[in-house]
Amino acid sequence: MDRKVLFAVVALLACVSGQSSQPRVDAGVAALAVQCEIQQESVSALVDALDGDDLDAAKAAYQAARPPYEQIEVLAACFEDLDEAIDARAYAFDTGELGDDFVGFHRIEACLYRENDIECARPYGRPLRRTINELCDVLDASSSEVFNRGKTWDGALGLTVEIGSKKIASEEETYSDLSLLIFRENLKGIWAVISPFEDEVEVETWENLEAAFNTMVDTLNEVDPENGFEGGEGAAAKPYSEVTVEERKLISDNIYAFFLALEAANMEVRDGQEAENLPEGATRLQLGPVASRQTERQNQAVLEGVAKFEELCANQQELASDLLSAIDTGDLDASRDAYVAARPPYEQIEVLAGSFEEEDTNIDSRPYAHNRGELDEGFRGMHVAEYCLFRDDDLDCARAAVTDVQGTIDSLCAKIDNAANDPDNFNFENTWDGLKALSVEVPAKKISSEEETWSDHSLLIFTNNAKGIESQLSPFFPLLPAATVTELENAYDEIVSVFNNMDAAGFDGMASGDGPLYSDVSMEDRDAIVDAFYNYAALIWAAEDQVADGEVSPSVSPSPSESESATPTATPTATPTATPSPTAEPICFPGSATVELESGESVRIDQVAVGDRIRTSAGFSSVFMMGHKDSEILAEYLSFKLANGDFFRASGSHYLVTEGGLLKAARDFVVGDKLVTSMNGAVTIEAVDRVVAKGAINPHTEQGDLIVDGVLASCYTTMVPPVIAACLLTPFRILFRLGFTVPDLLHTNSSKFVMFLHNVAKRVF
């Protein structure tokens, strides 16, 4: 629908609806409901494209599907769960892309544009379509309990400041390069929901607001003259990577001007009441609370790590002074060089930011961590200096920022020096929370260049973050099993190798600010960074529960084969043990694995219930019991990359079928082996990796096998020989056929199971 026609309809609806606020709210919601209908059609087209094998067609369908929701997003606070399933970025989740909660448009984006893998994206299309259908029902209902004036204006203000403070960094559409599309559609949605309130605002205030909006329209027309504010065919937009720093500054300046005009109108609409509940960002991923644990030996490891930062912090003090001296010379280029030279120390120290949150906020927060973005008084520190030097060419602005941050750095160094006397802040929990959070934040969030947006030195950030993580992790090596230490060391070496292979400057050169600018880094190299950091993160998450109370003797460390069968889950527990139990390995499939129902629908395996008929080697067979069903657990799986482009994940102990029809444990398959995909086909394994995924699900079919993600797998594991397991489960198959529901044997307490047997006895006898 043409924008002018849309806005005319919105205004007309507001006019005829009466003078109360709710009809104005409803008019805005009605405009978004129209967009949701368009979204239903475009997402269906995306699903169809994902079902094919044309990657370019899938990317085109993805791009065409993006505009409607980016207008609807203005009211995301009214349907937060749906918004998360549609539009969340990986950094919204503790484990980033490692868990199964990350779905929706941006999961598909990463698959299509970063991985160039249509098979990776395919499982997320239909769930996205179902969520969009739910969203349209919510918008069509337009309940006053869901949508109201406060949420409308908070949403408009929040999304406007998010464009200027966060999305400007290309943190949305990082891989597709479609940020300009996002900006223009966000603005259309904002205007659609606030324009019905025109008669509640003073004429001059409204004229200022309309002028500011039109300036944004003109700005986007100027930056992207070929496609403009309305967008080209197929939602075409100029690649954001081609937008210059000067153009980005123009967008930023004008979006903040629009925000101020919007803020003034909000005060009149809400009788002087300031906006409430604006989205408030965070400088890093936030983890939930964990139970306290810390032995004297663990405390020693914590303090050993912190001690490494004493010299770094002193170096940070000197470099901040050098930066101020460079600024005082009046030489902009020299000041920029001094800024880059001053960044490394804190980017290592940052791993312990949870131990000094106030100092971290005042040194390293980005504008999106504050309600009013750059306009917020709380936005201070090095990134203010970055904006001043690299975007605004303003030495006076930078001088004030650096002068201010020097006092905070002094406070930070004092806290680090006093760490031994401050167990409330420097402790096991804070250290490991920092290790886990930062190792995920790099591939889930910083990879978008949201840090060092204007200086273009994200590689400096990544490499120093890695150094900081390693510095705090290595003191715990004597408390970890030898096999785990080897895995962690190898994963860190892989990160170093990725950067060494990227440019002659290498890992250490990039950590000093040498090497390529981040805007020159290829998508292939970015993908390698993501993979290496996620691999490191998965091992760190798994290692926390393996930390012993005291030194681990090498003589009792598990062998590599024992280590595989004893891999712990990444979920924190309050009662860790020195040696993981062999039962810590899942004997299942991850929750996101898919199976085919008899109806032809492909569903996640964690949605399968007893009684469902799913595809097996002999057609469709009933699920008569769930050997295990835990949808929340985080566990490590083997991930097989197959020659047909598919990925298959299973626990190492699960039996799979060889090309010759024999059963073999998943852990025994190697590159070059073949997995059976049906009774008539097999596919070669190209790579085998370990991944962390959410859920542990093991349905048992009457047939004894099932097709999971297109691969034939047995229902049985190495825990019990298959022939014996089949015999032991025969009574339960019979009970199922008699109409009894068999409980989850591995996930129920003994009293419940005894009661189950008692009830069976009463009904049979």
DOPANU-831457 format. One record per residue (C-alpha): x, y, z; residue number from 1; residue in one letter. Coordinates in steps of 0.02 Angstrom, whole numbers, plus 50000, padded with zeros to 5 digits. Example, Ala and Ser with C-alpha at 12.3 -4.5 7.8 and 13.67 -1.06 7.14 Angstrom:
<atoms>
{{50615,49775,50390},1,A} {{50684,49947,50357},2,S} 
</atoms>
This chain:
<atoms>
{{50000,50000,50000},1,M} {{50065,50173,49953},2,D} {{50129,50268,50107},3,R} {{50020,50421,50073},4,K} {{49865,50314,50054},5,V} {{49909,50218,50213},6,L} {{49931,50377,50314},7,F} {{49769,50449,50244},8,A} {{49675,50293,50299},9,V} {{49754,50304,50472},10,V} {{49706,50487,50489},11,A} {{49529,50454,50430},12,L} {{49508,50311,50553},13,L} {{49568,50422,50693},14,A} {{49451,50562,50642},15,C} {{49294,50457,50638},16,V} {{49333,50359,50794},17,S} {{49296,50495,50920},18,G} {{49401,50596,51038},19,Q} {{49461,50467,51165},20,S} {{49637,50397,51154},21,S} {{49589,50215,51126},22,Q} {{49513,50244,50952},23,P} {{49676,50329,50904},24,R} {{49771,50180,50969},25,V} {{49655,50064,50873},26,D} {{49683,50164,50713},27,A} {{49870,50135,50726},28,G} {{49847,49951,50764},29,V} {{49730,49936,50613},30,A} {{49867,50004,50501},31,A} {{49989,49875,50569},32,L} {{49859,49737,50547},33,A} {{49860,49777,50361},34,V} {{50048,49754,50363},35,Q} {{50027,49587,50451},36,C} {{49918,49523,50309},37,E} {{50056,49571,50189},38,I} {{50180,49485,50305},39,Q} {{50080,49323,50299},40,Q} {{50092,49321,50110},41,E} {{50277,49365,50103},42,S} {{50326,49237,50237},43,V} {{50230,49102,50143},44,S} {{50331,49149,49989},45,A} {{50489,49137,50095},46,L} {{50439,48963,50156},47,V} {{50412,48908,49976},48,D} {{50582,48976,49927},49,A} {{50666,48887,50072},50,L} {{50587,48724,50016},51,D} {{50680,48742,49852},52,G} {{50866,48736,49819},53,D} {{50896,48908,49743},54,D} {{50996,49009,49869},55,L} {{50980,49172,49774},56,D} {{50791,49151,49763},57,A} {{50784,49117,49950},58,A} {{50885,49275,49986},59,K} {{50769,49376,49874},60,A} {{50617,49305,49964},61,A} {{50696,49344,50132},62,Y} {{50726,49525,50082},63,Q} {{50549,49544,50014},64,A} {{50480,49474,50178},65,A} {{50568,49595,50294},66,R} {{50472,49761,50277},67,P} {{50302,49722,50360},68,P} {{50365,49665,50529},69,Y} {{50489,49809,50538},70,E} {{50337,49924,50537},71,Q} {{50242,49815,50661},72,I} {{50394,49811,50776},73,E} {{50349,49982,50846},74,V} {{50222,49895,50960},75,L} {{50334,49746,51001},76,A} {{50314,49777,51188},77,A} {{50131,49726,51168},78,C} {{50179,49550,51111},79,F} {{50353,49519,51178},80,E} {{50353,49329,51161},81,D} {{50299,49339,50979},82,L} {{50427,49475,50945},83,D} {{50565,49366,51017},84,E} {{50514,49220,50905},85,A} {{50506,49333,50751},86,I} {{50644,49463,50764},87,D} {{50764,49428,50908},88,A} {{50950,49434,50874},89,R} {{51067,49300,50940},90,A} {{51131,49411,51082},91,Y} {{50957,49407,51161},92,A} {{50998,49234,51226},93,F} {{51131,49182,51352},94,D} {{51207,49054,51233},95,T} {{51182,49152,51073},96,G} {{51165,49035,50925},97,E} {{51217,48884,51028},98,L} {{51042,48859,51099},99,G} {{50878,48823,51010},100,D} {{50787,48979,51070},101,D} {{50864,49082,50930},102,F} {{50739,49068,50788},103,V} {{50646,49183,50669},104,G} {{50705,49303,50535},105,F} {{50881,49326,50601},106,H} {{50915,49140,50618},107,R} {{50864,49125,50435},108,I} {{50970,49277,50392},109,E} {{51127,49199,50468},110,A} {{51097,49036,50374},111,C} {{51066,49117,50205},112,L} {{51192,49259,50205},113,Y} {{51332,49204,50321},114,R} {{51326,49017,50296},115,E} {{51257,49019,50117},116,N} {{51157,48868,50173},117,D} {{50974,48852,50124},118,I} {{50960,48685,50217},119,E} {{51012,48772,50378},120,C} {{50872,48900,50355},121,A} {{50734,48781,50302},122,R} {{50679,48717,50474},123,P} {{50643,48895,50533},124,Y} {{50523,48947,50395},125,G} {{50364,48858,50447},126,R} {{50379,48900,50633},127,P} {{50403,49082,50583},128,L} {{50245,49075,50477},129,R} {{50146,49003,50624},130,R} {{50209,49143,50738},131,T} {{50161,49275,50609},132,I} {{49986,49200,50602},133,N} {{49973,49215,50791},134,E} {{50032,49395,50781},135,L} {{49899,49439,50653},136,C} {{49765,49368,50768},137,D} {{49828,49482,50908},138,V} {{49827,49635,50795},139,L} {{49656,49595,50723},140,D} {{49583,49581,50899},141,A} {{49656,49752,50946},142,S} {{49617,49728,51130},143,S} {{49632,49879,51244},144,S} {{49711,49762,51371},145,E} {{49855,49736,51249},146,V} {{49867,49902,51157},147,F} {{49854,50072,51241},148,N} {{49916,50250,51226},149,R} {{50065,50228,51342},150,G} {{50133,50076,51249},151,K} {{50104,50161,51083},152,T} {{50208,50313,51127},153,W} {{50338,50216,51225},154,D} {{50357,50102,51073},155,G} {{50376,50248,50954},156,A} {{50506,50335,51064},157,L} {{50598,50174,51102},158,G} {{50612,50118,50922},159,L} {{50667,50291,50865},160,T} {{50810,50298,50989},161,V} {{50854,50117,50949},162,E} {{50883,50164,50767},163,I} {{51004,50303,50817},164,G} {{51092,50214,50959},165,S} {{51095,50032,50905},166,K} {{51031,49989,50733},167,K} {{51143,50123,50658},168,I} {{51286,50001,50694},169,A} {{51207,49872,50576},170,S} {{51177,49755,50724},171,E} {{51014,49709,50637},172,E} {{51034,49632,50464},173,E} {{51219,49611,50501},174,T} {{51241,49480,50366},175,Y} {{51110,49531,50238},176,S} {{51172,49713,50237},177,D} {{50992,49778,50237},178,L} {{50999,49908,50376},179,S} {{50931,50047,50267},180,L} {{50776,49941,50235},181,L} {{50756,49922,50424},182,I} {{50771,50109,50457},183,F} {{50640,50161,50330},184,R} {{50514,50027,50381},185,E} {{50536,50066,50566},186,N} {{50499,50248,50528},187,L} {{50343,50203,50430},188,K} {{50279,50100,50576},189,G} {{50317,50239,50700},190,I} {{50223,50366,50597},191,W} {{50076,50248,50571},192,A} {{50042,50233,50758},193,V} {{50073,50414,50810},194,I} {{49988,50507,50667},195,S} {{49812,50473,50736},196,P} {{49859,50581,50887},197,F} {{49885,50740,50786},198,E} {{49737,50833,50861},199,D} {{49802,50799,51039},200,E} {{49960,50898,51002},201,V} {{49984,51086,50986},202,E} {{49993,51142,50805},203,V} {{50171,51206,50817},204,E} {{50231,51049,50905},205,T} {{50152,50940,50772},206,W} {{50223,51043,50632},207,E} {{50396,51022,50709},208,N} {{50369,50835,50724},209,L} {{50307,50818,50545},210,E} {{50453,50922,50483},211,A} {{50577,50811,50576},212,A} {{50495,50656,50504},213,F} {{50501,50727,50329},214,N} {{50684,50770,50354},215,T} {{50715,50586,50391},216,M} {{50620,50539,50233},217,V} {{50726,50661,50133},218,D} {{50884,50594,50214},219,T} {{50848,50415,50164},220,L} {{50800,50474,49989},221,N} {{50967,50562,49979},222,E} {{51070,50417,50047},223,V} {{50983,50290,49935},224,D} {{50921,50387,49784},225,P} {{50889,50231,49680},226,E} {{50765,50154,49802},227,N} {{50720,50298,49917},228,G} {{50608,50296,50068},229,F} {{50476,50190,49983},230,E} {{50601,50055,49932},231,G} {{50631,49976,49764},232,G} {{50555,49821,49688},233,E} {{50571,49670,49801},234,G} {{50606,49786,49949},235,A} {{50769,49838,49867},236,A} {{50888,49945,49969},237,A} {{51064,50008,49950},238,K} {{51186,49893,50043},239,P} {{51224,49972,50211},240,Y} {{51409,49934,50189},241,S} {{51409,50062,50047},242,E} {{51341,50200,50158},243,V} {{51482,50319,50206},244,T} {{51523,50379,50381},245,V} {{51461,50552,50332},246,E} {{51295,50479,50274},247,E} {{51278,50375,50432},248,R} {{51311,50531,50535},249,K} {{51175,50622,50440},250,L} {{51053,50481,50476},251,I} {{51105,50480,50659},252,S} {{51089,50669,50681},253,D} {{50918,50676,50599},254,N} {{50848,50525,50689},255,I} {{50894,50605,50856},256,Y} {{50812,50768,50798},257,A} {{50655,50666,50760},258,F} {{50667,50586,50932},259,F} {{50672,50757,51017},260,L} {{50519,50815,50918},261,A} {{50431,50653,50962},262,L} {{50477,50674,51144},263,E} {{50398,50848,51144},264,A} {{50237,50781,51066},265,A} {{50234,50639,51192},266,N} {{50235,50764,51336},267,M} {{50079,50848,51266},268,E} {{49987,50687,51224},269,V} {{50021,50620,51398},270,R} {{49995,50782,51492},271,D} {{50176,50810,51538},272,G} {{50210,50628,51581},273,Q} {{50380,50569,51519},274,E} {{50399,50407,51425},275,A} {{50402,50249,51528},276,E} {{50475,50077,51497},277,N} {{50587,50127,51352},278,L} {{50691,49978,51299},279,P} {{50850,49983,51401},280,E} {{51002,49898,51330},281,G} {{51152,49820,51413},282,A} {{51337,49824,51377},283,T} {{51345,49635,51376},284,R} {{51243,49478,51391},285,L} {{51167,49458,51563},286,Q} {{51164,49288,51646},287,L} {{51043,49233,51779},288,G} {{51095,49209,51961},289,P} {{51183,49050,52010},290,V} {{51208,48967,52177},291,A} {{51361,49020,52275},292,S} {{51513,48907,52269},293,R} {{51697,48944,52299},294,Q} {{51832,48843,52384},295,T} {{51996,48917,52441},296,E} {{52085,48841,52290},297,R} {{51954,48912,52171},298,Q} {{51973,49082,52254},299,N} {{52160,49070,52225},300,Q} {{52126,49042,52038},301,A} {{52010,49193,52034},302,V} {{52140,49307,52114},303,L} {{52279,49238,52005},304,E} {{52177,49293,51855},305,G} {{52135,49465,51925},306,V} {{52319,49496,51965},307,A} {{52355,49489,51777},308,K} {{52248,49644,51758},309,F} {{52344,49751,51882},310,E} {{52480,49793,51756},311,E} {{52353,49807,51615},312,L} {{52252,49934,51712},313,C} {{52406,50038,51749},314,A} {{52444,50032,51563},315,N} {{52267,50090,51528},316,Q} {{52296,50242,51640},317,Q} {{52454,50288,51542},318,E} {{52369,50264,51372},319,L} {{52222,50373,51424},320,A} {{52346,50510,51470},321,S} {{52433,50487,51302},322,D} {{52266,50504,51215},323,L} {{52228,50666,51305},324,L} {{52401,50734,51260},325,S} {{52371,50690,51077},326,A} {{52205,50780,51079},327,I} {{52287,50933,51155},328,D} {{52404,50945,51004},329,T} {{52254,50979,50893},330,G} {{52304,50841,50772},331,D} {{52149,50739,50729},332,L} {{52243,50594,50646},333,D} {{52364,50580,50792},334,A} {{52217,50583,50913},335,S} {{52132,50442,50818},336,R} {{52292,50339,50822},337,D} {{52307,50369,51009},338,A} {{52126,50317,51034},339,Y} {{52158,50151,50945},340,V} {{52316,50124,51048},341,A} {{52217,50155,51208},342,A} {{52081,50026,51175},343,R} {{52166,49855,51203},344,P} {{52190,49850,51393},345,P} {{52010,49874,51443},346,Y} {{51948,49755,51309},347,E} {{52044,49619,51402},348,Q} {{51991,49679,51574},349,I} {{51809,49684,51514},350,E} {{51790,49497,51544},351,V} {{51770,49538,51730},352,L} {{51650,49683,51701},353,A} {{51523,49604,51819},354,G} {{51645,49638,51961},355,S} {{51645,49826,51931},356,F} {{51482,49866,51841},357,E} {{51481,50053,51876},358,E} {{51656,50078,51807},359,E} {{51616,49969,51657},360,D} {{51462,50074,51616},361,T} {{51563,50235,51628},362,N} {{51708,50169,51524},363,I} {{51636,50056,51391},364,D} {{51447,50068,51373},365,S} {{51369,50100,51204},366,R} {{51226,50224,51182},367,P} {{51093,50089,51169},368,Y} {{51127,50048,51352},369,A} {{51039,50212,51396},370,H} {{50857,50260,51374},371,N} {{50892,50415,51270},372,R} {{51043,50349,51177},373,G} {{51177,50480,51145},374,E} {{51065,50612,51221},375,L} {{51065,50524,51389},376,D} {{51173,50602,51526},377,E} {{51230,50427,51575},378,G} {{51316,50397,51408},379,F} {{51500,50426,51447},380,R} {{51670,50349,51417},381,G} {{51777,50286,51274},382,M} {{51636,50269,51150},383,H} {{51592,50452,51170},384,V} {{51773,50488,51125},385,A} {{51757,50369,50976},386,E} {{51604,50461,50911},387,Y} {{51689,50629,50934},388,C} {{51849,50580,50844},389,L} {{51792,50465,50705},390,F} {{51617,50526,50664},391,R} {{51609,50708,50718},392,D} {{51793,50760,50696},393,D} {{51773,50857,50859},394,D} {{51929,50867,50970},395,L} {{51846,50973,51104},396,D} {{51708,50844,51123},397,C} {{51839,50705,51135},398,A} {{51942,50801,51263},399,R} {{51793,50815,51381},400,A} {{51754,50629,51362},401,A} {{51932,50570,51396},402,V} {{51955,50689,51542},403,T} {{51797,50619,51618},404,D} {{51846,50437,51591},405,V} {{52017,50456,51673},406,Q} {{51940,50465,51846},407,G} {{51839,50307,51812},408,T} {{51996,50214,51756},409,I} {{52081,50265,51918},410,D} {{51933,50195,52016},411,S} {{51941,50033,51915},412,L} {{52125,50008,51951},413,C} {{52097,50036,52136},414,A} {{51963,49901,52137},415,K} {{52074,49778,52044},416,I} {{52219,49811,52163},417,D} {{52102,49776,52311},418,N} {{52022,49619,52237},419,A} {{52088,49504,52374},420,A} {{51989,49604,52502},421,N} {{51830,49612,52397},422,D} {{51756,49436,52382},423,P} {{51583,49506,52351},424,D} {{51639,49567,52181},425,N} {{51789,49459,52136},426,F} {{51734,49278,52153},427,N} {{51705,49115,52062},428,F} {{51528,49158,52003},429,E} {{51573,49328,51932},430,N} {{51728,49261,51845},431,T} {{51637,49117,51761},432,W} {{51486,49223,51718},433,D} {{51606,49343,51633},434,G} {{51695,49204,51540},435,L} {{51532,49132,51476},436,K} {{51452,49298,51433},437,A} {{51597,49377,51339},438,L} {{51638,49217,51242},439,S} {{51459,49220,51176},440,V} {{51445,49409,51157},441,E} {{51582,49417,51026},442,V} {{51498,49300,50899},443,P} {{51319,49345,50948},444,A} {{51331,49533,50959},445,K} {{51500,49615,50932},446,K} {{51518,49525,50765},447,I} {{51395,49655,50696},448,S} {{51523,49795,50729},449,S} {{51407,49870,50861},450,E} {{51565,49908,50959},451,E} {{51688,50023,50871},452,E} {{51552,50065,50744},453,T} {{51635,50228,50696},454,W} {{51820,50185,50716},455,S} {{51799,50022,50617},456,D} {{51917,49930,50734},457,H} {{51810,49782,50787},458,S} {{51954,49660,50754},459,L} {{52050,49746,50895},460,L} {{51901,49712,51008},461,I} {{51882,49528,50963},462,F} {{52065,49486,50985},463,T} {{52083,49575,51152},464,N} {{51921,49500,51215},465,N} {{51994,49329,51173},466,A} {{52154,49371,51266},467,K} {{52057,49428,51417},468,G} {{51954,49269,51421},469,I} {{52108,49159,51409},470,E} {{52195,49255,51548},471,S} {{52055,49222,51671},472,Q} {{52021,49044,51614},473,L} {{52198,48975,51622},474,S} {{52217,48990,51812},475,P} {{52079,48859,51825},476,F} {{52170,48732,51717},477,F} {{52246,48640,51867},478,P} {{52068,48615,51930},479,L} {{52002,48542,51767},480,L} {{52020,48369,51688},481,P} {{52168,48358,51571},482,A} {{52057,48318,51420},483,A} {{51953,48474,51453},484,T} {{52108,48583,51466},485,V} {{52170,48516,51300},486,T} {{52004,48554,51217},487,E} {{52003,48732,51287},488,L} {{52182,48764,51234},489,E} {{52148,48697,51059},490,N} {{51992,48805,51044},491,A} {{52089,48962,51092},492,Y} {{52227,48916,50969},493,D} {{52093,48900,50835},494,E} {{52035,49079,50870},495,I} {{52215,49139,50855},496,V} {{52234,49041,50694},497,S} {{52077,49119,50618},498,V} {{52151,49294,50638},499,F} {{52326,49239,50585},500,N} {{52253,49169,50424},501,N} {{52151,49325,50391},502,M} {{52292,49451,50368},503,D} {{52481,49468,50380},504,A} {{52460,49574,50538},505,A} {{52402,49416,50626},506,G} {{52317,49397,50794},507,F} {{52442,49500,50893},508,D} {{52450,49637,50762},509,G} {{52261,49654,50758},510,M} {{52258,49659,50948},511,A} {{52369,49814,50935},512,S} {{52256,49896,50805},513,G} {{52354,49845,50650},514,D} {{52282,49747,50505},515,G} {{52123,49774,50405},516,P} {{51976,49881,50454},517,L} {{51824,49778,50498},518,Y} {{51725,49844,50349},519,S} {{51854,49758,50237},520,D} {{51834,49587,50320},521,V} {{51747,49461,50207},522,S} {{51590,49365,50254},523,M} {{51692,49204,50250},524,E} {{51813,49274,50379},525,D} {{51670,49336,50487},526,R} {{51593,49163,50479},527,D} {{51758,49088,50535},528,A} {{51764,49209,50683},529,I} {{51587,49162,50733},530,V} {{51621,48975,50723},531,D} {{51784,48984,50820},532,A} {{51713,49090,50961},533,F} {{51555,48984,50977},534,Y} {{51663,48828,50988},535,N} {{51765,48910,51127},536,Y} {{51606,48969,51214},537,A} {{51526,48796,51211},538,A} {{51679,48721,51294},539,L} {{51685,48859,51425},540,I} {{51501,48834,51468},541,W} {{51531,48647,51484},542,A} {{51692,48669,51586},543,A} {{51618,48769,51729},544,E} {{51538,48617,51811},545,D} {{51700,48518,51794},546,Q} {{51801,48637,51902},547,V} {{51860,48536,52051},548,A} {{51872,48598,52229},549,D} {{52059,48563,52228},550,G} {{52200,48511,52111},551,E} {{52156,48374,51986},552,V} {{52285,48236,51983},553,S} {{52339,48194,51805},554,P} {{52335,48009,51851},555,S} {{52146,48012,51875},556,V} {{52103,48126,51730},557,S} {{51984,48041,51609},558,P} {{52050,47973,51446},559,S} {{51988,48051,51284},560,P} {{51861,47911,51260},561,S} {{51800,47925,51439},562,E} {{51793,48112,51423},563,S} {{51676,48098,51274},564,E} {{51553,47991,51367},565,S} {{51562,48103,51518},566,A} {{51534,48271,51436},567,T} {{51431,48377,51556},568,P} {{51289,48491,51509},569,T} {{51318,48678,51508},570,A} {{51179,48713,51632},571,T} {{51251,48782,51796},572,P} {{51219,48676,51951},573,T} {{51238,48713,52134},574,A} {{51324,48548,52176},575,T} {{51465,48516,52053},576,P} {{51575,48364,52065},577,T} {{51758,48345,52023},578,A} {{51729,48204,51898},579,T} {{51575,48212,51786},580,P} {{51461,48061,51792},581,S} {{51451,47957,51633},582,P} {{51263,47988,51631},583,T} {{51297,48172,51603},584,A} {{51305,48138,51416},585,E} {{51133,48150,51336},586,P} {{51066,47990,51256},587,I} {{50951,48084,51142},588,C} {{50927,48211,51004},589,F} {{50921,48401,51028},590,P} {{50750,48480,51041},591,G} {{50766,48569,50874},592,S} {{50788,48407,50776},593,A} {{50642,48372,50661},594,T} {{50536,48220,50621},595,V} {{50395,48194,50498},596,E} {{50218,48158,50559},597,L} {{50100,48046,50463},598,E} {{50007,48203,50409},599,S} {{50163,48253,50312},600,G} {{50203,48397,50431},601,E} {{50382,48418,50488},602,S} {{50390,48457,50676},603,V} {{50523,48482,50807},604,R} {{50560,48324,50902},605,I} {{50524,48410,51068},606,D} {{50344,48432,51009},607,Q} {{50319,48245,50983},608,V} {{50203,48158,51105},609,A} {{50161,47977,51145},610,V} {{50036,47916,51016},611,G} {{50106,48020,50872},612,D} {{50149,47922,50717},613,R} {{50317,47973,50643},614,I} {{50419,47916,50493},615,R} {{50531,47764,50520},616,T} {{50622,47640,50409},617,S} {{50457,47550,50378},618,A} {{50340,47696,50348},619,G} {{50252,47776,50496},620,F} {{50255,47701,50670},621,S} {{50178,47753,50837},622,S} {{50281,47829,50977},623,V} {{50239,47718,51126},624,F} {{50350,47802,51256},625,M} {{50478,47939,51281},626,M} {{50644,47871,51340},627,G} {{50693,48048,51388},628,H} {{50612,48217,51366},629,K} {{50695,48372,51438},630,D} {{50664,48527,51333},631,S} {{50768,48646,51440},632,E} {{50934,48558,51467},633,I} {{51090,48618,51373},634,L} {{51194,48471,51313},635,A} {{51336,48431,51196},636,E} {{51303,48336,51035},637,Y} {{51398,48274,50885},638,L} {{51356,48375,50730},639,S} {{51379,48289,50562},640,F} {{51392,48396,50406},641,K} {{51330,48291,50261},642,L} {{51373,48298,50076},643,A} {{51194,48349,50032},644,N} {{51214,48507,50136},645,G} {{51111,48445,50284},646,D} {{51167,48437,50465},647,F} {{51124,48296,50583},648,F} {{51149,48301,50772},649,R} {{51142,48161,50899},650,A} {{51226,48105,51059},651,S} {{51385,48004,51037},652,G} {{51304,47852,51116},653,S} {{51156,47844,50997},654,H} {{51156,47701,50872},655,Y} {{51147,47751,50689},656,L} {{51131,47640,50536},657,V} {{51279,47607,50422},658,T} {{51264,47589,50234},659,E} {{51276,47402,50260},660,G} {{51127,47402,50378},661,G} {{51225,47379,50539},662,L} {{51207,47480,50699},663,L} {{51356,47586,50753},664,K} {{51371,47718,50890},665,A} {{51370,47896,50824},666,A} {{51539,47929,50906},667,R} {{51618,47794,50796},668,D} {{51570,47875,50630},669,F} {{51708,47975,50546},670,V} {{51726,48087,50394},671,V} {{51700,47983,50237},672,G} {{51578,47862,50318},673,D} {{51399,47861,50255},674,K} {{51236,47882,50351},675,L} {{51075,47804,50289},676,V} {{50946,47935,50242},677,T} {{50812,47811,50190},678,S} {{50803,47627,50150},679,M} {{50861,47671,49974},680,N} {{50995,47802,50003},681,G} {{51150,47855,50099},682,A} {{51249,48015,50113},683,V} {{51433,48045,50150},684,T} {{51492,48133,50309},685,I} {{51599,48284,50264},686,E} {{51638,48349,50439},687,A} {{51606,48306,50622},688,V} {{51600,48439,50758},689,D} {{51539,48457,50935},690,R} {{51399,48580,50971},691,V} {{51295,48632,51120},692,V} {{51107,48625,51092},693,A} {{50952,48642,51198},694,K} {{50845,48491,51240},695,G} {{50869,48303,51257},696,A} {{50730,48203,51175},697,I} {{50722,48017,51137},698,N} {{50555,47949,51071},699,P} {{50534,47760,51059},700,H} {{50433,47697,50911},701,T} {{50356,47526,50894},702,E} {{50468,47501,50742},703,Q} {{50624,47533,50848},704,G} {{50697,47668,50738},705,D} {{50652,47840,50669},706,L} {{50702,47964,50535},707,I} {{50776,48119,50619},708,V} {{50827,48268,50512},709,D} {{50821,48151,50363},710,G} {{50939,48021,50440},711,V} {{50890,47847,50497},712,L} {{50930,47819,50681},713,A} {{50894,47681,50804},714,S} {{50790,47718,50958},715,C} {{50925,47630,51059},716,Y} {{51092,47683,51132},717,T} {{51250,47603,51196},718,T} {{51179,47603,51374},719,M} {{51095,47436,51338},720,V} {{51124,47318,51190},721,P} {{50982,47344,51065},722,P} {{50919,47164,51070},723,V} {{50906,47168,51260},724,I} {{50831,47343,51259},725,A} {{50697,47286,51136},726,A} {{50652,47139,51248},727,C} {{50646,47246,51404},728,L} {{50529,47370,51320},729,L} {{50410,47239,51251},730,T} {{50291,47251,51401},731,P} {{50278,47438,51373},732,F} {{50234,47414,51190},733,R} {{50096,47296,51244},734,I} {{50034,47418,51376},735,L} {{50031,47557,51246},736,F} {{49925,47448,51130},737,R} {{49806,47416,51276},738,L} {{49781,47603,51295},739,G} {{49898,47644,51438},740,F} {{50009,47800,51435},741,T} {{50187,47754,51480},742,V} {{50276,47890,51582},743,P} {{50444,47964,51539},744,D} {{50553,47829,51617},745,L} {{50712,47931,51634},746,L} {{50628,48091,51689},747,H} {{50508,48038,51825},748,T} {{50530,47995,52007},749,N} {{50516,47816,52070},750,S} {{50355,47845,52167},751,S} {{50267,47907,52011},752,K} {{50326,47756,51914},753,F} {{50268,47637,52052},754,V} {{50098,47722,52049},755,M} {{50094,47697,51862},756,F} {{50125,47509,51882},757,L} {{49995,47502,52020},758,H} {{49864,47582,51908},759,N} {{49906,47460,51769},760,V} {{49883,47315,51888},761,A} {{49713,47378,51945},762,K} {{49649,47399,51767},763,R} {{49716,47233,51703},764,V} {{49675,47123,51852},765,F} 
</atoms>
